[in-house]
């Protein structure tokens, strides 16, 4: 290997440091229907009041799903409430494309919002066409956006920072304000607010909005909630990506018939916070690709179920959603690799961990920006891990028998647990229901040419013999990225979870010897898991929660990608907690009655890990950071989970 390539491997080779265990254990059905009806269980807001705008998902009038402020990676957003029948609003509509262009130039996602109980989806589309609006036009059919932001006039503008702070609300400029009320020459308030969105210290600035009064919405109980107007767009924006024909969910929710037969189940799943599948609570950290419903949306499902799941008027229908491909959600991959041969999965027996070697066919080094995976048979593919192997060791293991792939304990001899091997290392993982792993702008995963991609698949046998032939897709950058991601694994194998213990705790800590930026984190446990949390304490004593899961679900494990990578300087401390409920009150407990559980590879065993995607301040000190992560595996204790 050339000296330059060797240096490249040392600097930026791995996505994940797989030390101690490599199993990403996860997911089953896309919607959980068990459990009693509940109420909105979302947590209290963060220490500062979030606008609850960034990352919220809505349907525009063309049927596109819009994750507000998260269209091209987590960023700020600007929204203007309009109505074509209001003269002041119509005056501004003629300039809306100019505002949108300026916002885009500043990295701000810009939206035009029609929000009135007197308007329909058709009205909103007609307004878009009449004024030739190029910015996304959102129709707010149930007053959800109005409830979040509280507009009092049209056209009233709102600007939200990438941290989900409201930094401006009020008029666009002073053109409709009486001259004698102005302190100076006409101000362009909206444009000025654009310049504050990236300032974490920016305070909310307000001006009195001008224009026509907003038509009051009232409560959901004062109007009939229907599928056509209210429920279909919520399902389209938040659920149908999985719940569609060919999707990973066990049933579709694309039509009134499909949804109405499950109205009560949808009510329970949304009220209990089980769906959409997002486990980390908002008060502990905010991430790219969040999925959650607002109080208004949850109430809609309750009202709809209580109203016999009414369909509504034909003219009130939301547009047909433009959904991503249920197979490749980022579109056709730049490189798609399939298992060379199908693997026959038996009907019964112990879990199977099988490694499949696939020649990459890469002729040159590439920078990866995203990785997606398609399970050949979702009913048995429990999770998958991905490796790059340039040593040939995986091929030699595969050649030892005639069966597709090979099985070894852990990673066997083809890859080292400490991830310091320059020739074999982990590059990611997948669990059903998870979004494609996508790196933030400017960060890549380095994948040298040649070599093999190795896919480890964990099969959980279903009682039915089947055949699996899974595929992996890579998306490449056009050019090298400024920074490359590396990985750490912290955790413990020191587990002794006694039968009946409903709150068994393990805690580890890591002293940070060299600064890095934290890009993402993925906690991991199995069926008995109950809670997981991670907190960073900076050298000055400030504490920063990274994630907090109060209701762990094996079936829904996410990679939590921070909206803005968090810089963790040398001298900081990372604390992580895992809590298990090994009592008969845990409906997911794999044993009935409960048994003692220890660390192990099977799904019925347990694990305690957090994978961290990092970008080092000084890549030459990578081993110092890895050695610090080693220490977590030996310092586990039973320190209780902090309150709050």
C-alpha positions as CSV (number, residue, x, y, z in Angstrom):
1,X,0.0,0.0,0.0
2,X,1.3,3.5,-0.9
3,X,2.4,5.8,1.9
4,X,-0.3,8.4,0.9
5,X,-3.0,5.7,1.0
6,X,-1.8,4.4,4.4
7,X,-1.9,7.9,5.8
8,X,-5.4,8.4,4.4
9,X,-6.6,5.3,6.1
10,X,-5.1,6.3,9.4
11,X,-6.7,9.7,9.1
12,X,-10.2,9.0,8.1
13,X,-10.8,5.3,7.5
14,X,-13.7,4.3,9.7
15,X,-17.3,5.3,10.2
16,X,-17.8,3.3,13.4
17,X,-15.3,1.9,15.9
18,X,-16.6,-1.7,16.4
19,X,-15.0,-2.7,19.7
20,X,-16.8,-5.1,22.1
21,X,-19.8,-5.8,19.8
22,X,-20.9,-5.1,16.3
23,X,-24.6,-6.0,16.5
24,X,-27.0,-3.2,15.5
25,X,-30.2,-4.9,16.7
26,X,-33.5,-3.4,15.7
27,X,-36.9,-2.9,14.5
28,X,-40.0,-4.8,13.4
29,X,-43.3,-3.5,12.3
30,X,-43.7,0.2,11.3
31,X,-46.5,1.0,13.6
32,X,-47.2,-0.2,17.1
33,X,-50.8,-0.8,17.8
34,X,-50.7,-2.2,21.3
35,X,-51.4,-0.3,24.4
36,X,-54.3,1.7,25.8
37,X,-55.5,5.1,24.5
38,X,-53.4,7.9,25.9
39,X,-52.8,11.6,25.8
40,X,-50.1,13.6,24.2
41,X,-47.0,12.4,26.0
42,X,-44.4,14.7,24.3
43,X,-42.0,16.2,26.8
44,X,-41.8,19.7,28.2
45,X,-40.0,22.2,25.9
46,X,-36.3,22.8,26.2
47,X,-34.9,25.4,28.5
48,X,-35.7,28.0,25.9
49,X,-39.0,27.7,24.1
50,X,-38.7,25.9,20.8
51,X,-40.8,27.2,17.9
52,X,-41.4,23.5,16.9
53,X,-41.0,24.4,13.3
54,X,-37.6,23.1,12.2
55,X,-38.0,19.5,11.0
56,X,-41.8,19.5,11.2
57,X,-43.2,17.8,8.1
58,X,-45.9,19.2,5.9
59,X,-47.4,18.6,2.5
60,X,-47.2,21.5,-0.1
61,X,-49.8,22.1,-2.7
62,X,-47.9,20.0,-5.2
63,X,-47.8,17.0,-3.0
64,X,-44.1,17.3,-2.0
65,X,-43.2,16.4,1.6
66,X,-41.5,19.4,3.2
67,X,-39.4,19.0,6.3
68,X,-39.3,22.6,7.3
69,X,-35.8,24.0,7.5
70,X,-34.5,20.6,6.9
71,X,-34.7,20.5,3.1
72,X,-31.0,20.4,2.4
73,X,-29.6,19.6,5.9
74,X,-30.8,21.3,9.1
75,X,-31.1,25.0,8.6
76,X,-33.3,28.0,9.4
77,X,-36.7,28.7,7.9
78,X,-38.9,31.7,7.1
79,X,-42.7,31.5,6.7
80,X,-45.1,34.2,5.5
81,X,-48.9,33.7,6.1
82,X,-50.8,35.1,3.1
83,X,-54.4,35.4,1.7
84,X,-55.1,36.5,-1.9
85,X,-58.2,38.3,-0.9
86,X,-56.4,40.6,1.5
87,X,-55.1,43.7,-0.4
88,X,-51.9,44.1,1.8
89,X,-51.2,40.4,1.4
90,X,-51.7,40.5,-2.4
91,X,-49.3,43.5,-2.6
92,X,-46.6,41.3,-1.0
93,X,-47.4,38.2,-3.0
94,X,-46.2,40.0,-6.2
95,X,-42.7,40.1,-4.5
96,X,-42.7,36.8,-2.8
97,X,-40.3,35.2,-5.3
98,X,-37.8,37.9,-4.6
99,X,-38.0,37.2,-0.8
100,X,-37.6,33.5,-1.5
101,X,-34.5,34.0,-3.7
102,X,-32.8,36.2,-1.1
103,X,-33.7,33.6,1.7
104,X,-32.2,30.8,-0.4
105,X,-29.0,32.7,-1.0
106,X,-28.6,32.9,2.8
107,X,-29.3,29.2,3.3
108,X,-32.9,29.8,4.6
109,X,-35.8,27.6,3.5
110,X,-38.7,29.9,2.6
111,X,-42.4,29.0,2.7
112,X,-45.6,30.7,1.8
113,X,-48.5,29.6,4.0
114,X,-52.2,29.7,3.4
115,X,-54.0,29.1,6.7
116,X,-57.7,29.6,7.1
117,X,-60.7,27.5,7.9
118,X,-62.5,29.1,5.0
119,X,-59.9,28.0,2.4
120,X,-59.3,24.6,0.7
121,X,-56.4,22.9,-1.0
122,X,-57.8,24.0,-4.3
123,X,-57.8,27.7,-3.2
124,X,-54.2,27.4,-2.1
125,X,-53.1,25.9,-5.4
126,X,-55.0,28.6,-7.3
127,X,-53.2,31.3,-5.4
128,X,-49.9,29.6,-6.2
129,X,-50.7,29.6,-9.9
130,X,-52.2,33.1,-10.0
131,X,-49.0,34.7,-8.6
132,X,-46.5,32.2,-10.2
133,X,-45.0,31.4,-6.7
134,X,-41.8,29.4,-7.0
135,X,-41.4,29.0,-3.2
136,X,-43.2,26.0,-1.6
137,X,-46.8,26.9,-0.8
138,X,-48.1,25.2,2.3
139,X,-51.8,24.8,3.0
140,X,-52.5,24.6,6.7
141,X,-55.8,22.7,6.5
142,X,-56.2,22.2,10.3
143,X,-54.6,25.3,11.7
144,X,-51.5,23.4,12.9
145,X,-48.9,25.9,11.7
146,X,-51.2,28.8,12.9
147,X,-51.3,27.1,16.4
148,X,-47.5,26.8,16.5
149,X,-46.7,30.4,15.4
150,X,-49.9,32.4,16.3
151,X,-50.2,34.8,13.3
152,X,-52.6,37.7,13.9
153,X,-52.4,39.3,10.4
154,X,-51.8,38.4,6.8
155,X,-49.1,38.9,5.6
156,X,-47.2,38.3,8.8
157,X,-43.7,36.9,8.6
158,X,-41.9,34.5,10.9
159,X,-38.2,33.7,10.9
160,X,-36.9,30.7,12.8
161,X,-33.2,29.9,13.4
162,X,-31.6,26.6,12.8
163,X,-31.8,26.0,16.5
164,X,-35.6,26.3,16.3
165,X,-35.7,29.7,18.0
166,X,-38.1,32.2,16.7
167,X,-35.9,35.3,16.0
168,X,-38.5,37.5,14.2
169,X,-42.2,37.9,13.8
170,X,-44.1,40.8,12.4
171,X,-44.5,42.8,9.2
172,X,-42.4,42.3,6.1
173,X,-41.5,46.0,5.8
174,X,-43.1,49.4,6.6
175,X,-44.9,50.1,3.4
176,X,-48.4,49.8,4.9
177,X,-47.6,51.7,8.1
178,X,-48.7,55.3,8.5
179,X,-45.7,57.6,8.0
180,X,-46.2,59.4,11.3
181,X,-45.9,56.1,13.1
182,X,-42.5,55.3,11.7
183,X,-39.4,56.2,13.7
184,X,-37.3,56.6,10.5
185,X,-37.3,55.7,6.8
186,X,-39.1,52.5,5.8
187,X,-37.4,49.4,7.2
188,X,-37.1,46.0,5.5
189,X,-37.7,43.9,8.6
190,X,-37.9,40.5,7.0
191,X,-34.6,41.0,5.1
192,X,-32.9,42.2,8.2
193,X,-34.2,39.1,10.1
194,X,-32.5,36.9,7.5
195,X,-29.1,38.0,8.8
196,X,-29.8,36.8,12.4
197,X,-30.7,33.2,11.8
198,X,-27.3,31.8,12.4
199,X,-26.5,33.8,15.5
200,X,-27.1,31.6,18.6
201,X,-27.4,34.8,20.8
202,X,-30.1,36.4,18.6
203,X,-33.1,37.5,20.6
204,X,-36.7,37.6,19.4
205,X,-37.5,40.8,17.6
206,X,-41.1,41.7,17.0
207,X,-42.9,44.4,15.0
208,X,-46.7,45.0,14.8
209,X,-48.0,43.1,11.8
210,X,-50.1,44.9,9.2
211,X,-52.8,43.6,6.9
212,X,-56.1,41.7,7.3
213,X,-56.9,39.8,10.5
214,X,-56.4,36.1,10.5
215,X,-59.7,34.1,10.6
216,X,-59.8,32.3,14.0
217,X,-59.6,28.6,13.9
218,X,-61.3,27.7,17.2
219,X,-60.9,24.2,18.5
220,X,-60.9,20.9,16.6
221,X,-64.2,20.0,18.2
222,X,-66.0,22.9,16.5
223,X,-65.5,21.5,13.0
224,X,-65.7,18.1,11.4
225,X,-62.2,16.5,11.0
226,X,-62.1,14.6,7.7
227,X,-59.6,12.4,6.0
228,X,-59.6,14.4,2.8
229,X,-58.8,17.8,4.4
230,X,-57.0,17.0,7.7
231,X,-55.8,13.4,8.1
232,X,-54.5,12.6,4.6
233,X,-51.8,15.3,4.6
234,X,-50.6,14.4,8.1
235,X,-50.3,10.7,7.0
236,X,-48.6,11.7,3.7
237,X,-46.0,13.8,5.4
238,X,-45.2,11.6,8.4
239,X,-46.3,8.0,7.8
240,X,-46.9,6.9,4.2
241,X,-43.2,6.8,3.3
242,X,-43.1,3.5,5.2
243,X,-46.9,2.7,5.0
244,X,-47.2,2.4,1.2
245,X,-47.2,-0.5,-1.2
246,X,-43.7,-1.8,-1.3
247,X,-42.7,0.0,1.8
248,X,-41.3,-1.6,4.9
249,X,-44.5,-1.3,7.0
250,X,-46.8,-4.2,7.4
251,X,-49.7,-2.4,5.8
252,X,-50.4,0.7,3.7
253,X,-52.1,4.0,4.8
254,X,-52.4,5.6,1.3
255,X,-56.2,5.6,1.0
256,X,-59.2,6.5,3.1
257,X,-60.2,2.9,3.2
258,X,-56.8,1.7,4.4
259,X,-56.6,4.4,7.1
260,X,-60.2,4.5,8.3
261,X,-60.2,0.8,9.2
262,X,-57.4,1.6,11.6
263,X,-58.6,4.9,12.9
264,X,-58.7,3.9,16.5
265,X,-55.3,2.2,16.3
266,X,-53.9,5.4,14.7
267,X,-55.4,7.4,17.6
268,X,-53.8,5.2,20.2
269,X,-50.4,5.0,18.5
270,X,-50.1,8.8,18.0
271,X,-51.5,9.7,21.4
272,X,-49.0,7.3,23.1
273,X,-46.1,8.7,21.2
274,X,-45.3,5.4,19.5
275,X,-45.8,6.8,16.0
276,X,-44.1,8.4,14.2
277,X,-41.1,6.3,15.4
278,X,-38.9,8.8,17.1
279,X,-37.6,7.9,20.5
280,X,-35.3,10.7,21.8
281,X,-37.3,13.3,23.6
282,X,-37.2,16.9,22.3
283,X,-36.1,18.3,25.7
284,X,-32.8,16.4,25.5
285,X,-31.6,17.4,22.0
286,X,-32.7,18.2,18.5
287,X,-31.7,16.3,15.4
288,X,-31.9,16.2,11.6
289,X,-34.8,14.1,10.3
290,X,-36.9,14.3,13.5
291,X,-40.3,12.8,13.3
292,X,-43.0,13.9,15.8
293,X,-46.5,15.2,15.8
294,X,-47.8,18.4,17.3
295,X,-50.6,18.6,19.9
296,X,-52.9,19.7,17.1
297,X,-52.1,16.8,14.9
298,X,-52.6,14.3,17.7
299,X,-55.9,15.8,18.5
300,X,-56.9,15.5,14.8
301,X,-56.6,11.7,15.0
302,X,-58.7,11.6,18.2
303,X,-61.4,13.8,16.7
304,X,-61.4,11.8,13.4
305,X,-61.7,8.5,15.1
306,X,-64.6,9.9,17.2
307,X,-66.3,11.1,14.1
308,X,-66.4,7.6,12.5
309,X,-63.4,8.4,10.3
310,X,-65.3,10.6,7.9
311,X,-63.8,10.9,4.4
312,X,-64.9,14.5,3.6
313,X,-65.8,16.3,0.4
314,X,-64.1,15.4,-2.9
315,X,-63.0,19.0,-3.5
316,X,-61.2,19.1,-0.2
317,X,-58.8,16.4,-1.0
318,X,-55.1,17.0,-0.4
319,X,-52.8,16.4,-3.4
320,X,-51.4,12.9,-4.1
321,X,-48.1,12.9,-2.2
322,X,-44.9,12.6,-4.1
323,X,-43.2,9.9,-2.1
324,X,-39.6,8.8,-2.2
325,X,-38.9,5.4,-3.8
326,X,-39.8,2.9,-1.1
327,X,-36.6,1.1,-2.0
328,X,-34.0,3.8,-2.6
329,X,-35.2,6.9,-0.7
330,X,-32.4,9.1,-2.0
331,X,-33.0,8.0,-5.6
332,X,-30.9,5.5,-7.6
333,X,-27.6,4.9,-5.8
334,X,-24.3,5.8,-7.5
335,X,-23.2,2.3,-6.6
336,X,-25.6,-0.6,-5.8
337,X,-24.2,-3.9,-4.6
338,X,-26.3,-7.1,-4.1
339,X,-25.4,-10.2,-2.2
340,X,-23.6,-12.4,-4.7
341,X,-25.9,-15.4,-4.0
342,X,-29.2,-15.6,-2.2
343,X,-29.1,-17.1,1.3
344,X,-31.6,-19.7,2.5
345,X,-33.0,-18.8,5.9
346,X,-34.5,-21.8,7.8
347,X,-37.8,-21.6,9.5
348,X,-36.7,-22.3,13.1
349,X,-33.5,-22.2,15.2
350,X,-31.2,-19.8,16.9
351,X,-30.5,-16.3,15.5
352,X,-28.1,-16.4,12.6
353,X,-25.2,-13.9,12.1
354,X,-23.9,-14.2,8.5
355,X,-21.3,-12.2,6.6
356,X,-21.6,-11.8,2.9
357,X,-18.6,-10.6,0.8
358,X,-19.3,-8.4,-2.2
359,X,-16.5,-7.1,-4.5
360,X,-16.9,-3.3,-4.6
361,X,-15.7,-2.9,-8.2
362,X,-14.5,0.6,-7.3
363,X,-11.7,1.7,-9.6
364,X,-10.8,4.8,-7.6
365,X,-11.1,6.3,-4.2
366,X,-14.6,7.8,-3.5
367,X,-16.1,10.0,-0.9
368,X,-19.4,8.6,0.5
369,X,-22.2,11.1,1.5
370,X,-25.0,8.5,2.2
371,X,-25.6,4.8,2.5
372,X,-28.9,3.0,2.1
373,X,-29.8,-0.7,2.5
374,X,-32.6,-2.9,1.1
375,X,-33.4,-6.0,3.1
376,X,-34.3,-8.9,0.8
377,X,-36.9,-10.2,3.3
378,X,-37.9,-7.8,6.0
379,X,-39.6,-10.5,8.0
380,X,-36.2,-12.1,8.9
381,X,-33.6,-9.4,8.5
382,X,-33.2,-8.1,12.0
383,X,-30.4,-5.6,11.2
384,X,-27.3,-5.3,9.1
385,X,-23.7,-3.9,9.6
386,X,-21.4,-2.8,6.8
387,X,-17.6,-3.2,6.5
388,X,-14.9,-2.4,4.0
389,X,-12.2,-5.1,3.7
390,X,-9.0,-4.6,1.7
391,X,-7.1,-7.5,3.4
392,X,-8.8,-10.4,1.6
393,X,-9.4,-12.1,4.9
394,X,-13.2,-12.0,4.5
395,X,-12.9,-13.7,1.1
396,X,-10.7,-16.4,2.6
397,X,-13.3,-17.0,5.4
398,X,-16.0,-17.2,2.7
399,X,-14.1,-19.8,0.7
400,X,-14.0,-22.3,3.6
401,X,-17.4,-23.8,2.6
402,X,-19.8,-23.8,-0.3
403,X,-22.6,-21.9,1.4
404,X,-23.1,-18.2,0.7
405,X,-21.1,-16.1,3.2
406,X,-19.6,-17.2,6.5
407,X,-20.5,-17.2,10.2
408,X,-18.0,-16.4,12.9
409,X,-18.2,-15.2,16.5
410,X,-18.2,-11.4,16.4
411,X,-16.2,-10.3,13.5
412,X,-13.9,-13.3,13.7
413,X,-10.4,-12.9,12.2
414,X,-11.3,-10.6,9.3
415,X,-11.6,-7.4,11.3
416,X,-10.2,-6.1,14.6
417,X,-12.5,-4.9,17.3
418,X,-10.5,-1.8,18.0
419,X,-10.9,-0.6,14.4
420,X,-7.2,0.3,14.2
421,X,-6.7,-2.2,11.3
422,X,-6.2,0.0,8.2
423,X,-7.3,-2.8,5.9
424,X,-10.7,-3.9,7.5
425,X,-13.1,-1.6,9.3
426,X,-16.8,-0.7,9.9
427,X,-18.5,1.8,7.7
428,X,-22.1,1.8,9.0
429,X,-25.2,-0.1,9.8
430,X,-28.9,-0.3,9.1
431,X,-32.1,-1.2,11.0
432,X,-35.6,-1.5,9.5
433,X,-37.4,1.8,9.5
434,X,-34.3,3.9,9.8
435,X,-33.7,6.6,7.3
436,X,-30.7,6.2,5.0
437,X,-27.5,7.2,6.8
438,X,-26.7,10.7,5.5
439,X,-23.7,12.8,6.4
440,X,-24.0,16.6,6.9
441,X,-22.7,19.0,4.3
442,X,-18.9,19.1,4.1
443,X,-18.4,15.8,5.9
444,X,-17.8,12.5,4.0
445,X,-16.8,8.9,4.5
446,X,-13.6,7.9,2.7
447,X,-13.9,4.7,0.7
448,X,-10.7,3.7,-1.2
449,X,-10.9,1.9,-4.5
450,X,-10.8,-1.8,-4.8
451,X,-11.5,-4.2,-1.9
452,X,-14.7,-5.8,-0.8
453,X,-17.8,-4.6,1.0
454,X,-18.9,-7.0,3.7
455,X,-22.5,-7.1,4.9
456,X,-23.2,-8.7,8.2
457,X,-26.9,-9.7,8.5
458,X,-28.5,-10.7,11.7
459,X,-31.4,-13.0,10.9
460,X,-34.2,-13.5,13.5
461,X,-36.0,-16.6,12.3
462,X,-39.8,-16.2,11.8
463,X,-41.1,-19.8,11.7
464,X,-41.2,-19.7,7.9
465,X,-38.4,-20.7,5.6
466,X,-37.4,-18.0,3.2
467,X,-34.7,-16.6,0.9
468,X,-32.8,-13.3,1.4
469,X,-30.8,-11.4,-1.1
470,X,-30.2,-7.9,0.4
471,X,-28.7,-4.9,-1.3
472,X,-26.6,-1.9,-0.3
473,X,-26.5,1.5,-2.0
474,X,-23.8,4.2,-1.9
475,X,-24.1,7.8,-2.8
476,X,-20.9,9.7,-3.7
477,X,-19.8,13.3,-3.5
478,X,-18.6,14.9,-6.8
479,X,-15.3,15.9,-5.1
480,X,-13.5,15.3,-1.8
481,X,-15.1,16.8,1.3
482,X,-13.2,19.1,3.6
483,X,-13.6,16.7,6.5
484,X,-14.0,13.0,7.0
485,X,-16.0,11.1,9.7
486,X,-14.4,8.7,12.2
487,X,-16.1,6.7,14.9
488,X,-16.0,5.8,18.6
489,X,-17.8,3.1,20.6
490,X,-18.5,3.5,24.3
491,X,-20.3,1.1,26.5
492,X,-19.9,-1.9,28.7
493,X,-20.3,-5.7,28.8
494,X,-20.6,-5.7,32.6
495,X,-24.2,-6.6,32.8
496,X,-26.0,-8.7,35.4
497,X,-29.7,-7.9,35.0
498,X,-31.6,-10.0,37.6
499,X,-35.1,-11.3,36.9
500,X,-37.7,-8.9,38.3
501,X,-35.4,-5.9,38.4
502,X,-37.4,-3.1,36.8
503,X,-34.7,-0.4,36.9
504,X,-31.2,-2.0,36.5
505,X,-28.7,0.8,35.7
506,X,-25.3,0.9,34.1
507,X,-23.3,4.1,33.7
508,X,-19.9,4.8,32.0
509,X,-17.9,7.9,31.5
510,X,-15.2,9.0,29.1
511,X,-12.6,11.8,29.7
512,X,-12.0,13.5,26.4
513,X,-8.2,13.9,25.6
514,X,-8.5,15.6,22.2
515,X,-11.3,17.8,20.9
516,X,-13.7,16.7,18.2
517,X,-17.0,17.5,16.7
518,X,-19.8,15.1,17.4
519,X,-21.8,14.5,14.2
520,X,-24.2,11.7,15.3
521,X,-24.9,9.2,18.0
522,X,-26.7,5.8,18.1
523,X,-27.5,4.1,21.4
524,X,-28.1,0.4,21.5
525,X,-29.8,-2.1,23.8
526,X,-32.1,-5.1,23.2
527,X,-35.6,-6.1,24.4
528,X,-35.2,-5.5,28.1
529,X,-34.0,-1.9,27.5
530,X,-36.0,0.9,29.1
531,X,-34.1,4.2,29.0
532,X,-30.8,5.6,27.5
533,X,-29.2,9.0,27.9
534,X,-25.9,10.8,27.1
535,X,-24.7,14.1,28.5
536,X,-21.5,16.1,27.8
537,X,-20.0,18.2,30.5
538,X,-17.7,20.9,29.2
539,X,-14.5,22.0,31.0
540,X,-16.3,25.0,32.5
541,X,-18.9,22.8,34.1
542,X,-21.8,23.4,31.6
543,X,-23.8,20.3,30.9
544,X,-25.2,19.6,27.4
545,X,-27.7,16.7,26.9
546,X,-27.1,14.9,23.6
547,X,-30.0,12.5,23.6
548,X,-32.5,11.1,26.1
549,X,-34.8,8.1,25.5
550,X,-37.4,7.5,28.2
551,X,-39.3,4.8,26.4
552,X,-36.8,2.5,24.7
553,X,-38.1,0.3,21.9
554,X,-35.9,-2.3,20.3
555,X,-38.0,-2.0,17.1
556,X,-37.1,1.6,16.7
557,X,-33.4,2.6,16.9
558,X,-32.3,5.7,15.3
559,X,-29.0,7.3,14.3
560,X,-29.4,10.7,15.9
561,X,-27.7,13.2,13.6
562,X,-27.2,16.6,15.3
563,X,-28.6,19.6,13.5
564,X,-25.2,21.3,14.0
565,X,-22.2,19.1,15.0
566,X,-21.4,19.7,18.6
567,X,-17.8,20.7,19.4
568,X,-16.5,18.8,22.4
569,X,-13.2,20.2,23.5
570,X,-10.4,18.4,25.3
571,X,-11.0,18.3,29.0
572,X,-14.7,17.5,28.6
573,X,-16.4,14.5,30.0
574,X,-19.0,12.2,28.4
575,X,-21.5,10.3,30.6
576,X,-23.8,7.6,29.3
577,X,-26.6,5.6,31.0
578,X,-28.6,2.6,30.1
579,X,-31.6,1.3,32.1
580,X,-33.3,-2.1,31.8
581,X,-36.7,-3.3,32.9
582,X,-36.4,-7.1,33.4
583,X,-39.8,-7.4,35.1
584,X,-43.1,-8.9,33.9
585,X,-44.3,-5.3,33.5
586,X,-42.1,-4.9,30.4
587,X,-44.3,-6.1,27.5
588,X,-41.1,-6.5,25.4
589,X,-39.4,-8.7,27.9
590,X,-38.2,-11.8,25.9
591,X,-38.8,-14.1,28.8
592,X,-42.1,-15.0,30.6
593,X,-41.5,-15.3,33.4
594,X,-38.4,-13.1,33.5
595,X,-34.9,-14.7,33.7
596,X,-31.5,-13.3,34.6
597,X,-30.0,-11.6,31.6
598,X,-26.3,-10.9,30.8
599,X,-24.3,-9.4,27.9
600,X,-24.5,-11.5,24.7
601,X,-25.0,-11.7,20.9
602,X,-28.5,-13.2,20.8
603,X,-31.5,-10.9,20.8
604,X,-32.6,-12.3,24.2
605,X,-29.2,-11.2,25.6
606,X,-28.4,-7.6,26.3
607,X,-26.0,-4.9,25.2
608,X,-25.1,-1.4,26.3
609,X,-23.4,0.8,23.6
610,X,-23.4,4.2,22.1
611,X,-21.8,4.7,18.7
612,X,-20.5,8.1,18.0
613,X,-19.7,9.7,14.6
614,X,-16.9,12.2,15.1
615,X,-14.6,14.6,13.3
616,X,-11.3,15.0,15.2
617,X,-9.7,18.4,15.7
618,X,-6.3,16.7,15.3
619,X,-6.6,13.4,13.3
620,X,-3.0,12.5,14.2
621,X,-4.2,11.9,17.8
622,X,-6.9,9.5,16.8
623,X,-5.5,6.7,19.0
624,X,-5.6,8.9,22.1
625,X,-9.3,9.2,21.6
626,X,-9.8,5.5,20.9
627,X,-7.9,4.6,24.0
628,X,-10.1,6.9,26.0
629,X,-13.1,5.1,24.6
630,X,-11.6,1.8,25.7
631,X,-11.7,3.0,29.3
632,X,-15.5,3.2,29.3
633,X,-15.6,-0.6,29.0
634,X,-13.8,-1.0,32.3
635,X,-15.3,1.8,34.4
636,X,-19.0,0.8,34.5
637,X,-20.9,1.5,37.7
638,X,-24.5,1.8,38.9
639,X,-24.6,5.6,39.2
640,X,-28.3,6.5,38.9
641,X,-29.8,8.3,35.9
642,X,-29.9,12.1,36.7
643,X,-33.3,13.7,37.2
644,X,-34.8,16.0,34.5
